Amino acid sequence: MFSKRRNVTYLSIDEIVNKRFLVRNVIYLSKLAFLQRLINMRKIYFLKTCNTSLRILKNLPTDTFEMQDIKESPISAFQLDEMKNLSGSYEKLFSRRAKKYHQMGLKNQDLSEKDYRRLLLDTNTFLKRPVVIIDDQIFIGSSKKNTTVLFEATLSV
């Protein structure tokens, strides 16, 4: 029970233990819900003005995916971090074909993961497109090998 002295609330040891247990369970359930959401995720990040992305998307059953045009709705830091966790690095998400990459002289610089993350958040054209997430798999870019595996994955789901 609570006992009050001079407007200070004291908790008994049992109450503290129960609150800690409750907080731990809430954190655990939050992580579990996040993982469940990640497992059931089907999302495509694309650019409406990118003909290559549109060509690939034309061959996918996009009605079963959540679509995000990164020009209209830029990628959040949380979304980028989710993509990084699935891909292994920000560098894998980074496009060296972007015009800005050459215009900014980034070719001559030694970029760190922190630099890749900052550039990806600042400019949507640095993201390899499209990025397709199916459950715990990520498909990045438009290489023939990648698109073949992507099409097979969408058929099996």
Number of C-alpha atoms within 10 A of each C-alpha: 9 10 10 10 8 5 7 9 9 13 13 11 10 10 13 12 12 12 12 12 12 12 12 12 12 12 12 12 12 12 12 12 12 12 14 12 12 17 14 13 17 20 18 22 23 24 23 14 10 12 10 15 19 16 11 16 15 9 10 15 11 14 7 10 15 13 14 17 16 19 15 9 11 15 20 12 13 9 11 17 16 13 22 17 13 16 17 12 15 22 20 15 24 21 19 16 12 14 11 14 16 12 9 10 9 12 11 8 8 7 11 11 11 11 13 20 20 13 17 23 17 12 14 19 22 21 29 24 26 23 20 24 23 19 17 14 17 20 23 23 23 18 10 9 9 13 18 11 12 21 14 10 13 14 10 6 7
